[in-house]
C-alpha cells in the first residue's frame, strides 16, 4: 500500500472535518435524514434487535447516527481521529451507544463474519486499494449479510473529456442559480492532486465494482444508478449532476 498517499489523504480529510461535518449536520436536520434512512432500511433487516451494522468511513457520523437512532447495533469506522471526534459530538445522546473505531477501511482488525450488514457512502473512490477494501468487507460480513455501498465516479473528469465538460456545466449552473458550490468551497487543487493517484478516478463504475465483487463469489449483486434522485437535495443534484450517485447492494 502507498502509505505516503494514505497519510496525505488522512491529512486532507482531517482538514475537511468541520466543513464536512456541516454538511452532515444539515442532513440530520432536514428531510434528507428520513430519505436516507428509508433507503437504508429497505435493504437492512426490519427487526433491528441485535443486528450489527458496520459503517465504513463514517466521517462525521451521518449513517452511524441515523442507524443507531433506528435501533441497530452500530460500529463506526474512520481513519481520521478528528472525524470520529466530531461524529461523537453530532451523535449527541447516541454517542455512547455507537462503537467508534479508528481504523483503515482497507485493513480491518475485526474477526471473520462479525457483522450482519455493512454500509458505506462516498468512501470507495477515495481508497488506494479499493479491491483490498472490498475483500476485507466481504470477509467480516456474515454469510447472508448485506453490503450497501453508495458512491459516484468522483474526479473522473480529470481523465474523461465528456465528464470534464459535464463538470464545467455543473459549475456554471450552480453559479447561475446562486447556489453554494460544493467544489470551490474545498481545496480543489489538493483533492485533484490526490485523486490523480487514486485508481478509481480512472475507472468506469459501478461496472468495475460489479466485476470485482463477482470474484468473491457473493450470492447476489444489485445496482441502482438512480438512487441519487431519492436522497440528494436539489442543491446536491445541481452540484453533482454530471456525477450521479449509484448504490451497490451485495448479499454474501
LOFILO-746358 format. One record per atom (N, C-alpha, C): atom name; residue number from 1; residue in one letter; x, z, y. Coordinates in steps of 0.001 Angstrom, whole numbers. Layout:
BEGIN
atom  nr  rest  px  pz  py
CA  NUM  a  X  Z  Y
...
***
This chain:
BEGIN
atom  nr  rest  px  pz  py
N  1  x  836  0  -1198
CA  1  x  0  0  0
C  1  x  878  0  1259
N  2  x  449  -722  2267
CA  2  x  1170  -773  3528
C  2  x  877  507  4319
N  3  x  1737  1509  4129
CA  3  x  1488  2809  4758
C  3  x  1602  2739  6273
N  4  x  2459  1844  6772
CA  4  x  2583  1702  8221
C  4  x  1265  1223  8815
N  5  x  617  253  8161
CA  5  x  -669  -247  8623
C  5  x  -1740  832  8493
N  6  x  -1703  1585  7406
CA  6  x  -2656  2672  7184
C  6  x  -2570  3702  8308
N  7  x  -1357  4086  8683
CA  7  x  -1165  5058  9753
C  7  x  -1579  4477  11099
N  8  x  -1321  3204  11296
CA  8  x  -1724  2535  12532
C  8  x  -3248  2530  12659
N  9  x  -3898  2270  11547
CA  9  x  -5356  2272  11521
C  9  x  -5905  3670  11820
N  10  x  -5320  4687  11190
CA  10  x  -5748  6064  11431
C  10  x  -5598  6432  12905
N  11  x  -4488  6037  13492
CA  11  x  -4248  6348  14906
C  11  x  -5295  5683  15794
N  12  x  -5624  4433  15479
CA  12  x  -6625  3717  16272
C  12  x  -7975  4427  16211
N  13  x  -8426  4760  14984
CA  13  x  -9744  5369  14843
C  13  x  -9779  6811  15333
N  14  x  -8640  7477  15320
CA  14  x  -8575  8806  15932
C  14  x  -8876  8689  17419
N  15  x  -8313  7667  18039
CA  15  x  -8554  7433  19458
C  15  x  -9971  6988  19769
N  16  x  -10654  6422  18771
CA  16  x  -12024  5948  18955
C  16  x  -13065  7007  18633
N  17  x  -12638  8201  18241
CA  17  x  -13568  9211  17732
C  17  x  -14749  9472  18666
N  18  x  -14491  9791  19914
CA  18  x  -15577  10183  20802
C  18  x  -16489  9002  21148
N  19  x  -15899  7820  21343
CA  19  x  -16710  6640  21642
C  19  x  -17602  6261  20471
N  20  x  -17046  6341  19261
CA  20  x  -17810  6012  18055
C  20  x  -18872  7082  17802
N  21  x  -18530  8323  18095
CA  21  x  -19490  9403  17924
C  21  x  -20687  9216  18857
N  22  x  -20449  8732  20048
CA  22  x  -21536  8497  20996
C  22  x  -22558  7535  20397
N  23  x  -22066  6498  19726
CA  23  x  -22955  5522  19078
C  23  x  -23776  6207  17987
N  24  x  -23110  7023  17159
CA  24  x  -23803  7745  16081
C  24  x  -24833  8723  16630
N  25  x  -24490  9403  17706
CA  25  x  -25401  10374  18292
C  25  x  -26662  9691  18818
N  26  x  -26491  8503  19388
CA  26  x  -27646  7738  19864
C  26  x  -28536  7342  18692
N  27  x  -27914  6942  17581
CA  27  x  -28680  6576  16385
C  27  x  -29483  7770  15867
N  28  x  -28878  8944  15897
CA  28  x  -29544  10145  15399
C  28  x  -30740  10544  16261
N  29  x  -30790  10032  17485
CA  29  x  -31854  10423  18407
C  29  x  -32796  9283  18759
N  30  x  -32751  8206  17961
CA  30  x  -33644  7076  18194
C  30  x  -34317  6680  16879
N  31  x  -35124  5631  16950
CA  31  x  -35842  5142  15765
C  31  x  -34897  4613  14699
N  32  x  -33654  4333  15065
CA  32  x  -32699  3814  14079
C  32  x  -32448  4810  12952
N  33  x  -32528  6075  13258
CA  33  x  -32322  7094  12224
C  33  x  -33315  6893  11083
N  34  x  -34590  6753  11403
CA  34  x  -35612  6574  10379
C  34  x  -35498  5214  9706
N  35  x  -35112  4206  10466
CA  35  x  -34936  2873  9875
C  35  x  -33845  2889  8814
N  36  x  -32720  3512  9149
CA  36  x  -31614  3585  8196
C  36  x  -31976  4444  6985
N  37  x  -32617  5560  7219
CA  37  x  -32988  6434  6113
C  37  x  -33949  5722  5163
N  38  x  -34878  4963  5717
CA  38  x  -35829  4220  4891
C  38  x  -35096  3225  3992
N  39  x  -34128  2502  4561
CA  39  x  -33364  1517  3784
C  39  x  -32542  2202  2691
N  40  x  -31915  3313  3021
CA  40  x  -31112  4035  2036
C  40  x  -31982  4565  897
N  41  x  -33117  5174  1234
CA  41  x  -33954  5807  220
C  41  x  -34650  4794  -685
N  42  x  -34739  3540  -264
CA  42  x  -35298  2502  -1125
C  42  x  -34460  2324  -2395
N  43  x  -33170  2639  -2301
CA  43  x  -32271  2450  -3431
C  43  x  -31845  3754  -4088
N  44  x  -31905  4852  -3364
CA  44  x  -31479  6137  -3907
C  44  x  -32620  6817  -4664
N  45  x  -32289  7739  -5592
CA  45  x  -33332  8489  -6308
C  45  x  -34247  9220  -5328
N  46  x  -35557  9134  -5551
CA  46  x  -36517  9755  -4638
C  46  x  -36531  11279  -4775
N  47  x  -36292  11754  -5988
CA  47  x  -36174  13194  -6204
C  47  x  -34749  13598  -5851
N  48  x  -34565  14194  -4693
CA  48  x  -33225  14437  -4153
C  48  x  -32508  15627  -4792
N  49  x  -33216  16477  -5489
CA  49  x  -32627  17703  -6039
C  49  x  -31466  17403  -6985
N  50  x  -30307  17930  -6639
CA  50  x  -29140  17787  -7495
C  50  x  -28488  16417  -7476
N  51  x  -28950  15511  -6625
CA  51  x  -28372  14172  -6550
C  51  x  -27149  14197  -5637
N  52  x  -25984  13926  -6228
CA  52  x  -24723  13969  -5480
C  52  x  -24430  12595  -4873
N  53  x  -24313  12562  -3553
CA  53  x  -24046  11316  -2832
C  53  x  -22701  11414  -2125
N  54  x  -21880  10402  -2291
CA  54  x  -20578  10329  -1636
C  54  x  -20666  9343  -481
N  55  x  -20403  9820  725
CA  55  x  -20410  8966  1914
C  55  x  -18975  8594  2243
N  56  x  -18616  7342  1955
CA  56  x  -17248  6879  2171
C  56  x  -17056  6404  3612
N  57  x  -16014  6913  4266
CA  57  x  -15749  6539  5652
C  57  x  -16854  7041  6556
N  58  x  -17150  8316  6460
CA  58  x  -18298  8883  7182
C  58  x  -18182  8779  8689
N  59  x  -16945  8685  9219
CA  59  x  -16795  8625  10671
C  59  x  -17406  9860  11313
N  60  x  -18215  9689  12360
CA  60  x  -18858  10849  12997
C  60  x  -20056  11391  12231
N  61  x  -20268  10907  10994
CA  61  x  -21186  11580  10089
C  61  x  -22612  11076  9963
N  62  x  -22923  9908  10501
CA  62  x  -24319  9462  10536
C  62  x  -25001  9459  9172
N  63  x  -24448  8733  8195
CA  63  x  -25063  8692  6867
C  63  x  -25121  10079  6232
N  64  x  -24015  10812  6318
CA  64  x  -23964  12141  5707
C  64  x  -25058  13050  6253
N  65  x  -25263  12998  7551
CA  65  x  -26235  13877  8199
C  65  x  -27662  13528  7798
N  66  x  -28031  12252  7868
CA  66  x  -29424  11905  7572
C  66  x  -29743  12097  6085
N  67  x  -28732  11932  5229
CA  67  x  -28973  12144  3801
C  67  x  -29042  13632  3457
N  68  x  -28231  14442  4126
CA  68  x  -28307  15892  3921
C  68  x  -29660  16416  4396
N  69  x  -30135  15923  5520
CA  69  x  -31443  16318  6029
C  69  x  -32548  15943  5044
N  70  x  -32334  14826  4324
CA  70  x  -33336  14362  3364
C  70  x  -33278  15129  2047
N  71  x  -32280  16000  1887
CA  71  x  -32217  16858  716
C  71  x  -31180  16511  -330
N  72  x  -30362  15491  -63
CA  72  x  -29327  15113  -1026
C  72  x  -28116  16037  -906
N  73  x  -27356  16154  -1994
CA  73  x  -26114  16921  -2031
C  73  x  -24998  15972  -1601
N  74  x  -24524  16106  -366
CA  74  x  -23648  15097  238
C  74  x  -22193  15557  337
N  75  x  -21289  14660  -69
CA  75  x  -19859  14812  174
C  75  x  -19448  13685  1101
N  76  x  -18827  14018  2223
CA  76  x  -18464  13030  3233
C  76  x  -16947  12917  3337
N  77  x  -16452  11690  3205
CA  77  x  -15011  11436  3208
C  77  x  -14602  10609  4411
N  78  x  -13515  10989  5046
CA  78  x  -12904  10155  6074
C  78  x  -11404  10417  6087
N  79  x  -10638  9436  6548
CA  79  x  -9179  9591  6551
C  79  x  -8669  10204  7842
N  80  x  -9562  10398  8832
CA  80  x  -9135  10966  10105
C  80  x  -9779  12327  10329
N  81  x  -8961  13321  10596
CA  81  x  -9452  14677  10809
C  81  x  -10345  14764  12035
N  82  x  -10038  13987  13066
CA  82  x  -10839  14046  14288
C  82  x  -12266  13573  14040
N  83  x  -12428  12560  13177
CA  83  x  -13777  12087  12843
C  83  x  -14541  13177  12099
N  84  x  -13891  13831  11133
CA  84  x  -14556  14888  10384
C  84  x  -14940  16053  11295
N  85  x  -14040  16394  12211
CA  85  x  -14331  17490  13141
C  85  x  -15550  17163  13994
N  86  x  -15619  15917  14449
CA  86  x  -16756  15511  15280
C  86  x  -18038  15433  14465
N  87  x  -17917  14972  13213
CA  87  x  -19082  14884  12330
C  87  x  -19709  16263  12126
N  88  x  -18872  17285  11995
CA  88  x  -19384  18646  11815
C  88  x  -20178  19094  13047
N  89  x  -19712  18708  14212
CA  89  x  -20445  19033  15442
C  89  x  -21788  18322  15442
N  90  x  -21783  17029  15083
CA  90  x  -23016  16243  15072
C  90  x  -24002  16743  14019
N  91  x  -23477  17316  12917
CA  91  x  -24333  17771  11817
C  91  x  -25139  19011  12169
N  92  x  -24672  19778  13155
CA  92  x  -25394  20973  13609
C  92  x  -25743  21904  12443
N  93  x  -27022  22119  12192
CA  93  x  -27449  23086  11172
C  93  x  -27046  22665  9760
N  94  x  -26715  21395  9562
CA  94  x  -26346  20902  8233
C  94  x  -24838  20893  8004
N  95  x  -24088  21379  8979
CA  95  x  -22624  21358  8890
C  95  x  -22109  21979  7607
N  96  x  -22652  23134  7225
CA  96  x  -22135  23859  6061
C  96  x  -22725  23396  4738
N  97  x  -23762  22569  4793
CA  97  x  -24355  22075  3548
C  97  x  -23708  20773  3086
N  98  x  -22874  20181  3931
CA  98  x  -22157  18950  3588
C  98  x  -20717  19301  3239
N  99  x  -20191  18721  2178
CA  99  x  -18792  18923  1801
C  99  x  -17945  17872  2510
N  100  x  -17083  18311  3416
CA  100  x  -16265  17395  4223
C  100  x  -14881  17275  3584
N  101  x  -14439  16043  3340
CA  101  x  -13168  15822  2638
C  101  x  -12283  14836  3411
N  102  x  -11075  15279  3726
CA  102  x  -10084  14404  4354
C  102  x  -9369  13636  3243
N  103  x  -9591  12332  3177
CA  103  x  -9032  11553  2070
C  103  x  -9005  10070  2412
N  104  x  -8145  9361  1728
CA  104  x  -8057  7906  1816
C  104  x  -9098  7320  865
N  105  x  -9966  6457  1366
CA  105  x  -11018  5849  548
C  105  x  -10462  4998  -578
N  106  x  -9192  4656  -484
CA  106  x  -8565  3801  -1486
C  106  x  -7845  4594  -2575
N  107  x  -7750  5914  -2378
CA  107  x  -7062  6788  -3345
C  107  x  -7789  8126  -3391
N  108  x  -8830  8189  -4193
CA  108  x  -9674  9381  -4258
C  108  x  -9164  10377  -5293
N  109  x  -9390  11644  -5040
CA  109  x  -8963  12693  -5961
C  109  x  -10121  13259  -6778
N  110  x  -11291  12650  -6682
CA  110  x  -12437  13097  -7465
C  110  x  -12286  12654  -8918
N  111  x  -12917  13406  -9819
CA  111  x  -12883  13055  -11228
C  111  x  -13792  11857  -11507
N  112  x  -13570  11204  -12628
CA  112  x  -14393  10070  -13032
C  112  x  -15862  10490  -13106
N  113  x  -16737  9571  -12720
CA  113  x  -18188  9752  -12834
C  113  x  -18671  11076  -12233
N  114  x  -18277  11301  -10984
CA  114  x  -18631  12545  -10294
C  114  x  -19902  12439  -9455
N  115  x  -20297  11213  -9077
CA  115  x  -21387  11058  -8115
C  115  x  -22505  10156  -8638
N  116  x  -23725  10491  -8225
CA  116  x  -24901  9697  -8586
C  116  x  -25024  8458  -7702
N  117  x  -24497  8550  -6483
CA  117  x  -24593  7427  -5553
C  117  x  -23425  7469  -4571
N  118  x  -23057  6294  -4084
CA  118  x  -22020  6163  -3061
C  118  x  -22572  5260  -1963
N  119  x  -22414  5681  -712
CA  119  x  -22855  4872  424
C  119  x  -21673  4653  1365
N  120  x  -21709  3527  2057
CA  120  x  -20626  3218  2994
C  120  x  -21136  2232  4035
N  121  x  -20635  2360  5254
CA  121  x  -21032  1454  6330
C  121  x  -19814  1105  7186
N  122  x  -19582  -180  7358
CA  122  x  -18504  -664  8237
C  122  x  -17144  -73  7896
N  123  x  -16849  -7  6618
CA  123  x  -15563  530  6172
C  123  x  -14718  -504  5447
N  124  x  -15310  -1219  4495
CA  124  x  -14531  -2078  3599
C  124  x  -13661  -3071  4351
N  125  x  -14194  -3675  5404
CA  125  x  -13442  -4685  6154
C  125  x  -12148  -4125  6730
N  126  x  -12115  -2800  6911
CA  126  x  -11025  -2141  7622
C  126  x  -9946  -1590  6687
N  127  x  -10017  -1929  5403
CA  127  x  -9087  -1393  4417
C  127  x  -7956  -2362  4094
N  128  x  -6783  -1785  3844
CA  128  x  -5625  -2603  3468
C  128  x  -5736  -3089  2032
N  129  x  -6374  -2272  1181
CA  129  x  -6532  -2587  -240
C  129  x  -8006  -2452  -635
N  130  x  -8865  -3344  -163
CA  130  x  -10293  -3201  -466
C  130  x  -10611  -3307  -1951
N  131  x  -9833  -4109  -2681
CA  131  x  -10080  -4226  -4119
C  131  x  -9775  -2907  -4831
N  132  x  -8758  -2207  -4362
CA  132  x  -8414  -898  -4921
C  132  x  -9495  118  -4587
N  133  x  -10024  41  -3368
CA  133  x  -11096  951  -2954
C  133  x  -12332  773  -3829
N  134  x  -12744  -460  -4039
CA  134  x  -13906  -719  -4894
C  134  x  -13676  -151  -6298
N  135  x  -12463  -319  -6815
CA  135  x  -12141  213  -8134
C  135  x  -12293  1721  -8194
N  136  x  -11843  2394  -7132
CA  136  x  -11970  3849  -7058
C  136  x  -13431  4278  -6960
N  137  x  -14207  3558  -6170
CA  137  x  -15613  3914  -6000
C  137  x  -16378  3763  -7312
N  138  x  -16108  2685  -8024
CA  138  x  -16758  2476  -9316
C  138  x  -16315  3557  -10305
N  139  x  -15060  3943  -10226
CA  139  x  -14536  4968  -11142
C  139  x  -15261  6290  -10978
N  140  x  -15494  6726  -9739
CA  140  x  -16090  8053  -9510
C  140  x  -17614  8025  -9548
N  141  x  -18190  6840  -9734
CA  141  x  -19640  6700  -9813
C  141  x  -20110  6888  -11255
N  142  x  -21188  7645  -11437
CA  142  x  -21725  7873  -12777
C  142  x  -22300  6590  -13359
N  143  x  -22343  6512  -14685
CA  143  x  -22990  5391  -15348
C  143  x  -24447  5334  -14916
N  144  x  -24880  4168  -14451
CA  144  x  -26233  4034  -13939
C  144  x  -26360  4412  -12478
N  145  x  -25258  4891  -11889
CA  145  x  -25260  5277  -10483
C  145  x  -25320  4073  -9564
N  146  x  -25558  4337  -8278
CA  146  x  -25787  3271  -7297
C  146  x  -24736  3299  -6193
N  147  x  -24188  2130  -5895
CA  147  x  -23275  1951  -4768
C  147  x  -23981  1089  -3732
N  148  x  -24067  1583  -2497
CA  148  x  -24651  840  -1382
C  148  x  -23594  649  -310
N  149  x  -23222  -587  -78
CA  149  x  -22186  -868  912
C  149  x  -22749  -1793  1987
N  150  x  -22670  -1357  3236
CA  150  x  -23129  -2148  4379
C  150  x  -21907  -2562  5192
N  151  x  -21772  -3852  5440
CA  151  x  -20587  -4332  6152
C  151  x  -20882  -5687  6778
N  152  x  -19874  -6276  7410
CA  152  x  -20005  -7606  8012
C  152  x  -18633  -8268  8028
N  153  x  -18601  -9522  8397
CA  153  x  -17322  -10247  8451
C  153  x  -16652  -9998  9801
N  154  x  -16424  -8727  10091
CA  154  x  -15828  -8360  11378
C  154  x  -14454  -9038  11554
N  155  x  -14238  -9577  12731
CA  155  x  -12984  -10187  13151
C  155  x  -12619  -11450  12370
N  156  x  -13594  -12025  11666
CA  156  x  -13374  -13323  11029
C  156  x  -13149  -14408  12078
N  157  x  -13615  -14129  13306
CA  157  x  -13451  -15120  14383
C  157  x  -11980  -15374  14728
N  158  x  -11087  -14497  14266
CA  158  x  -9656  -14699  14514
C  158  x  -9110  -15882  13704
N  159  x  -9843  -16303  12675
CA  159  x  -9372  -17347  11770
C  159  x  -10325  -18524  11631
N  160  x  -11538  -18385  12126
CA  160  x  -12554  -19406  11937
C  160  x  -13067  -19866  13305
N  161  x  -12912  -21149  13620
CA  161  x  -13264  -21663  14937
C  161  x  -14759  -21550  15214
N  162  x  -15584  -21818  14202
CA  162  x  -17025  -21708  14390
C  162  x  -17423  -20262  14670
N  163  x  -16793  -19324  13949
CA  163  x  -17058  -17911  14186
C  163  x  -16590  -17500  15590
N  164  x  -15488  -18063  16024
CA  164  x  -14975  -17756  17364
C  164  x  -15950  -18207  18435
N  165  x  -16510  -19382  18247
CA  165  x  -17499  -19873  19199
C  165  x  -18731  -18964  19219
N  166  x  -19133  -18482  18044
CA  166  x  -20255  -17568  17960
C  166  x  -19960  -16256  18658
N  167  x  -18754  -15753  18461
CA  167  x  -18325  -14510  19104
C  167  x  -18356  -14657  20630
N  168  x  -17847  -15767  21130
CA  168  x  -17829  -16001  22578
C  168  x  -19245  -16170  23119
N  169  x  -20107  -16780  22319
CA  169  x  -21512  -16933  22705
C  169  x  -22188  -15564  22795
N  170  x  -21875  -14686  21859
CA  170  x  -22411  -13314  21902
C  170  x  -21997  -12613  23178
N  171  x  -20719  -12757  23567
CA  171  x  -20216  -12084  24751
C  171  x  -20941  -12590  26011
N  172  x  -21197  -13906  26059
CA  172  x  -21905  -14456  27216
C  172  x  -23337  -13934  27282
N  173  x  -23988  -13856  26134
CA  173  x  -25375  -13403  26107
C  173  x  -25480  -11928  26494
N  174  x  -24525  -11127  26033
CA  174  x  -24502  -9712  26409
C  174  x  -24392  -9576  27929
N  175  x  -23519  -10386  28518
CA  175  x  -23331  -10343  29974
C  175  x  -24592  -10800  30702
N  176  x  -25205  -11870  30209
CA  176  x  -26406  -12400  30861
C  176  x  -27553  -11403  30821
N  177  x  -27656  -10659  29726
CA  177  x  -28736  -9685  29579
C  177  x  -28380  -8317  30147
N  178  x  -27136  -8222  30681
CA  178  x  -26661  -6982  31307
C  178  x  -26705  -5792  30336
N  179  x  -26235  -6050  29105
CA  179  x  -26155  -5010  28090
C  179  x  -24736  -4491  27989
N  180  x  -24554  -3339  27352
CA  180  x  -23209  -2821  27110
C  180  x  -22534  -3697  26055
N  181  x  -21328  -4152  26362
CA  181  x  -20587  -4983  25419
C  181  x  -19819  -4071  24463
N  182  x  -20178  -4099  23189
CA  182  x  -19592  -3194  22198
C  182  x  -18158  -3563  21835
N  183  x  -17702  -4719  22287
CA  183  x  -16315  -5093  22053
C  183  x  -15425  -4705  23232
N  184  x  -15849  -5022  24447
CA  184  x  -14981  -4779  25593
C  184  x  -14848  -3301  25938
N  185  x  -15720  -2445  25367
CA  185  x  -15573  -1006  25619
C  185  x  -14640  -370  24583
N  186  x  -13945  -1212  23794
CA  186  x  -12931  -732  22859
C  186  x  -11604  -1394  23218
N  187  x  -10537  -973  22560
CA  187  x  -9225  -1594  22773
C  187  x  -9158  -2845  21893
N  188  x  -9630  -3976  22450
CA  188  x  -9742  -5206  21671
C  188  x  -8382  -5654  21157
N  189  x  -7371  -5619  22002
CA  189  x  -6041  -6086  21594
C  189  x  -5520  -5296  20400
N  190  x  -5692  -3972  20447
CA  190  x  -5211  -3126  19353
C  190  x  -5953  -3441  18062
N  191  x  -7298  -3559  18145
CA  191  x  -8076  -3808  16928
C  191  x  -7821  -5201  16386
N  192  x  -7669  -6185  17249
CA  192  x  -7373  -7537  16775
C  192  x  -6000  -7576  16112
N  193  x  -5047  -6824  16667
CA  193  x  -3717  -6767  16069
C  193  x  -3752  -6197  14664
N  194  x  -4545  -5140  14477
CA  194  x  -4700  -4536  13152
C  194  x  -5446  -5491  12226
N  195  x  -6512  -6096  12743
CA  195  x  -7364  -6956  11918
C  195  x  -6622  -8162  11371
N  196  x  -5652  -8648  12111
CA  196  x  -4868  -9793  11628
C  196  x  -4061  -9449  10382
N  197  x  -3841  -8165  10155
CA  197  x  -3071  -7730  8991
C  197  x  -3972  -7324  7819
N  198  x  -5286  -7297  8053
CA  198  x  -6223  -6852  7024
C  198  x  -6750  -8040  6228
N  199  x  -6758  -7955  4899
CA  199  x  -7118  -9111  4065
C  199  x  -8532  -9629  4251
N  200  x  -9506  -8753  4499
CA  200  x  -10885  -9216  4549
C  200  x  -11253  -9913  5855
N  201  x  -10367  -9864  6843
CA  201  x  -10619  -10602  8082
C  201  x  -10649  -12104  7827
N  202  x  -10011  -12533  6744
CA  202  x  -9909  -13953  6414
C  202  x  -10925  -14396  5366
N  203  x  -11653  -13454  4771
CA  203  x  -12480  -13765  3601
C  203  x  -13924  -14102  3953
N  204  x  -14544  -14876  3079
CA  204  x  -15967  -15176  3183
C  204  x  -16724  -14100  2405
N  205  x  -17561  -13374  3101
CA  205  x  -18257  -12254  2488
C  205  x  -19768  -12377  2710
N  206  x  -20571  -11861  1788
CA  206  x  -20231  -10955  678
C  206  x  -19757  -11639  -604
N  207  x  -19516  -12943  -543
CA  207  x  -19061  -13650  -1738
C  207  x  -17821  -13038  -2359
N  208  x  -16860  -12653  -1513
CA  208  x  -15630  -12037  -2010
C  208  x  -15956  -10766  -2775
N  209  x  -16818  -9942  -2216
CA  209  x  -17188  -8665  -2830
C  209  x  -17860  -8883  -4189
N  210  x  -18769  -9848  -4241
CA  210  x  -19507  -10109  -5472
C  210  x  -18570  -10503  -6601
N  211  x  -17650  -11416  -6317
CA  211  x  -16726  -11873  -7349
C  211  x  -15832  -10740  -7843
N  212  x  -15407  -9881  -6931
CA  212  x  -14578  -8749  -7334
C  212  x  -15370  -7769  -8190
N  213  x  -16576  -7430  -7768
CA  213  x  -17379  -6446  -8480
C  213  x  -17754  -6916  -9891
N  214  x  -17891  -8211  -10078
CA  214  x  -18175  -8749  -11412
C  214  x  -17071  -8373  -12398
N  215  x  -15847  -8283  -11896
CA  215  x  -14707  -7973  -12763
C  215  x  -14759  -6547  -13301
N  216  x  -15516  -5689  -12632
CA  216  x  -15623  -4296  -13073
C  216  x  -16727  -4100  -14109
N  217  x  -17424  -5176  -14446
CA  217  x  -18435  -5100  -15487
C  217  x  -19621  -4232  -15134
N  218  x  -19990  -4193  -13855
CA  218  x  -21142  -3389  -13449
C  218  x  -22426  -4018  -13976
N  219  x  -23470  -3207  -14071
CA  219  x  -24721  -3676  -14673
C  219  x  -25479  -4650  -13771
N  220  x  -25403  -4429  -12444
CA  220  x  -26210  -5258  -11548
C  220  x  -25596  -5296  -10156
N  221  x  -25672  -6473  -9520
CA  221  x  -25207  -6637  -8140
C  221  x  -26293  -7371  -7358
N  222  x  -26711  -6802  -6249
CA  222  x  -27694  -7441  -5377
C  222  x  -27158  -7449  -3947
N  223  x  -27491  -8474  -3196
CA  223  x  -27097  -8521  -1791
C  223  x  -28318  -8786  -913
N  224  x  -28241  -8311  305
CA  224  x  -29274  -8570  1302
C  224  x  -28547  -8963  2585
N  225  x  -28610  -10229  2937
CA  225  x  -27892  -10709  4115
C  225  x  -28741  -10665  5382
N  226  x  -29919  -10072  5279
CA  226  x  -30768  -9922  6457
C  226  x  -31113  -8461  6734
N  227  x  -30374  -7555  6122
CA  227  x  -30658  -6135  6323
C  227  x  -30476  -5732  7786
N  228  x  -29628  -6448  8494
CA  228  x  -29385  -6144  9907
C  228  x  -30670  -6192  10731
N  229  x  -31596  -7050  10325
CA  229  x  -32849  -7171  11059
C  229  x  -33667  -5887  10983
N  230  x  -33429  -5102  9961
CA  230  x  -34215  -3890  9722
C  230  x  -33589  -2639  10335
N  231  x  -32295  -2675  10608
CA  231  x  -31620  -1442  11028
C  231  x  -30919  -1521  12383
N  232  x  -30602  -2707  12847
CA  232  x  -29899  -2820  14123
C  232  x  -30855  -2724  15301
N  233  x  -30395  -2110  16372
CA  233  x  -31136  -2099  17633
C  233  x  -31059  -3489  18258
N  234  x  -31883  -3729  19263
CA  234  x  -31850  -5018  19957
C  234  x  -30474  -5261  20573
N  235  x  -29884  -4205  21113
CA  235  x  -28558  -4341  21725
C  235  x  -27513  -4729  20689
N  236  x  -27576  -4141  19495
CA  236  x  -26645  -4495  18429
C  236  x  -26842  -5932  17984
N  237  x  -28090  -6364  17895
CA  237  x  -28368  -7720  17453
C  237  x  -27794  -8749  18410
N  238  x  -27817  -8438  19700
CA  238  x  -27233  -9351  20689
C  238  x  -25706  -9299  20612
N  239  x  -25145  -8102  20517
CA  239  x  -23695  -7939  20473
C  239  x  -23059  -8603  19265
N  240  x  -23731  -8508  18112
CA  240  x  -23134  -8948  16855
C  240  x  -23888  -10097  16196
N  241  x  -24556  -10906  17011
CA  241  x  -25367  -11992  16462
C  241  x  -24620  -12940  15552
N  242  x  -23346  -13156  15817
CA  242  x  -22554  -14098  15011
C  242  x  -21939  -13445  13778
N  243  x  -22066  -12120  13673
CA  243  x  -21508  -11410  12508
C  243  x  -22571  -10478  11923
N  244  x  -23639  -11019  11379
CA  244  x  -24738  -10189  10870
C  244  x  -24308  -9292  9719
N  245  x  -24828  -8085  9723
CA  245  x  -24517  -7124  8660
C  245  x  -25233  -7502  7371
N  246  x  -24537  -7335  6244
CA  246  x  -25127  -7539  4928
C  246  x  -25045  -6225  4154
N  247  x  -25790  -6146  3063
CA  247  x  -25673  -4994  2178
C  247  x  -25395  -5470  760
N  248  x  -24663  -4644  32
CA  248  x  -24386  -4896  -1381
C  248  x  -24873  -3679  -2151
N  249  x  -25733  -3913  -3126
CA  249  x  -26266  -2836  -3970
C  249  x  -25782  -3040  -5388
N  250  x  -25067  -2065  -5896
CA  250  x  -24477  -2166  -7228
C  250  x  -24996  -1047  -8108
N  251  x  -25378  -1384  -9326
CA  251  x  -25709  -387  -10332
C  251  x  -24619  -435  -11394
N  252  x  -23985  695  -11631
CA  252  x  -22876  734  -12576
C  252  x  -23382  660  -14028
***
